[in-house]
Amino acid sequence: QYKFRDLTIEELKNVNKIYPNFTFSMNTYTFKDGSQKDLLNFSGTVPVKYAGNSYNIPIRLWILDSHPFAPPICFLKPTLNMGISVGKHVDARGRIYLPYLQNWSHPKSTVIGLIKEMIAKFEEELPLYSLSSSDAARQSELLSYIAKITEGKTDMKSTSKIDGGKNEGCFNKITVVGAGDLGIACVLAVAAKGAADKVVLLDLSEGAAKGGTMDLEIFALPNVEISKDFSASADSKVVILTVNSLGNAQTYLDVIQSNVDLFRGIIPAISHYSQNTVLLIASHPVEVMTYVSWKLSAFPTSRVIGVGANLDTERFQYILTNLLKAQVPAKDAWIIGEQGEDKVPSWTSCGSVVNQREAMAARNSRETVANRAMEVLKGKGQRSWSVGLSVADLTDSILKDKRKVHSVSTLAKGCCSINSEVFLSLPCILGATGVVEMVKLEEDPSVQEKLQSSAGSIHDLQQQLKL
């Protein structure tokens, strides 16, 4: 069935000469669309030097029937005592992504060249780590999940219980993904808020605990668990994404694509272990990464939310009421649209007016005070701890089903004549299932025009990404 059988056999002979430990076999591979093919594949280890030590990293490569004109499909093949370090080049299933694969071109590209680049990238960022005995037990379920994908099985739904059968579904459990400054700030703010019964910090960084994560372990907080294992997030009511790729991207598009590649390894694993969770996205740029999370999770839009302009809105309302002493209903004032310089002040109520002249006067008055408030708002940076407090506020509304209105990133298609699938901050009622309802904004042509402009630029950016 191989179209270029002789070329394929010749190349694999060369692989066997350099890596005689590889074993070859034919197995059924299942693609994302559910189609299946019997494909040649080989498994073995590649030598990697990292931090002065030598490692043998187990891999498995599937050779497509159009080889050598199409690149292999590559996976890690970890043993039970190995955990997968999700990163720029490896996702949670163990699938390997490399520039060499993206730029594959026969005859310049070869399997030998691919393996060499794989070794080089693994020496920069080790893809596996050693598990403790307790972590290894939980890792076995994830490995089973990986095996189903890489060996052609399609039934991905897990019915087993985590932690020896204990079902945590009855608890208000949340998971924070990413142990950087923002992730730790979210853990501390959520813990201080007291909304969650358990908080899991999922640390995807390499090596042992360091920095703030180490401090969290030293000064152990009640009900806070630190883990590198995705299964620790099982049955979370809310999962907060704070991770951002720190790759060597040269352009803004490259930076976002690097984040997309990172999420491609995280979202499927999170979705697998918490199938009914609400995803709360705090990674940058929040509008694009919320869209990416929605696409990768296949969750309904109501359960994929970006932190959006919640912090700016709370500050805006506070400035109007407490600093400017404005005679306008601050509870009806919102910051909407994009995070950053393109955010827009808006209103959900025109107040009690009796005629068009009064309505115009009220609008002019609000516009004047809004401009003053926006000038004050410009001087307020978004530090990790302030964003963490905002995230805790959103999490509290979801876990306690408060039905409180927040300005969060949600699918804006159908609002303000927006026809594309983009996420923008809009006032939404939040409850246990995420976005319960979008609150209607006052009609304002200038606001609609700005939202449409933001939607257009975000859509154009999304079209350039590789999901």
Stockholm file with secondary structure:
# STOCKHOLM 1.0

chainA/1-467         QYKFRDLTIEELKNVNKIYPNFTFSMNTYTFKDGSQKDLLNFSGTVPVKYAGNSYNIPIRLWILDSHPFAPPICFLKPTLNMGISVGKHVDARGRIYLPYLQNWSHPKSTVIGLIKEMIAKFEEELPLYSLSSSDAARQSELLSYIAKITEGKTDMKSTSKIDGGKNEGCFNKITVVGAGDLGIACVLAVAAKGAADKVVLLDLSEGAAKGGTMDLEIFALPNVEISKDFSASADSKVVILTVNSLGNAQTYLDVIQSNVDLFRGIIPAISHYSQNTVLLIASHPVEVMTYVSWKLSAFPTSRVIGVGANLDTERFQYILTNLLKAQVPAKDAWIIGEQGEDKVPSWTSCGSVVNQREAMAARNSRETVANRAMEVLKGKGQRSWSVGLSVADLTDSILKDKRKVHSVSTLAKGCCSINSEVFLSLPCILGATGVVEMVKLEEDPSVQEKLQSSAGSIHDLQQQLKL
#=GR chainA/1-467 SS CCTTHHHHHHHHHHHHHHCTTCEEEEEEEECTTSCEEEEEEEEEEEEEEETTEEEEEEEEEEECTTTTSSCCEEEECCCTTEEECCCSSBCTTCBBCCHHHHTCCTTTCCHHHHHHHHHHHHHHSCSEEECCHHHHHHHHHHHHHHHHHHTTCCCCCCCCCSTTTCCCTTSCEEEEECCSHHHHHHHHHHHHHTCCSEEEEECCSSSSCCTHHHHHHHTCCTTEEEESCGGGGTTCSEEEECCCCCCCCCSHHHHHHHHHHHHHHHHHHHHHHCTTCEEEECSSSHHHHHHHHHHHHCCCGGGEEECTTHHHHHHHHHIIIIISCCSSCGGGEEEEESSSTTEEEEESCCCSCSSHHHHHHHHHHHHHHHHHHHHHHHTCCCCHHHHHHHHHHHHHHHHTTCCEEEEEEEECTTSTTCCSCCEEEEEEEEETTEEEEECCCCCCHHHHHHHHHHHHHHHHHHHTSCC
#=GC SS_cons         CCTTHHHHHHHHHHHHHHCTTCEEEEEEEECTTSCEEEEEEEEEEEEEEETTEEEEEEEEEEECTTTTSSCCEEEECCCTTEEECCCSSBCTTCBBCCHHHHTCCTTTCCHHHHHHHHHHHHHHSCSEEECCHHHHHHHHHHHHHHHHHHTTCCCCCCCCCSTTTCCCTTSCEEEEECCSHHHHHHHHHHHHHTCCSEEEEECCSSSSCCTHHHHHHHTCCTTEEEESCGGGGTTCSEEEECCCCCCCCCSHHHHHHHHHHHHHHHHHHHHHHCTTCEEEECSSSHHHHHHHHHHHHCCCGGGEEECTTHHHHHHHHHIIIIISCCSSCGGGEEEEESSSTTEEEEESCCCSCSSHHHHHHHHHHHHHHHHHHHHHHHTCCCCHHHHHHHHHHHHHHHHTTCCEEEEEEEECTTSTTCCSCCEEEEEEEEETTEEEEECCCCCCHHHHHHHHHHHHHHHHHHHTSCC
//
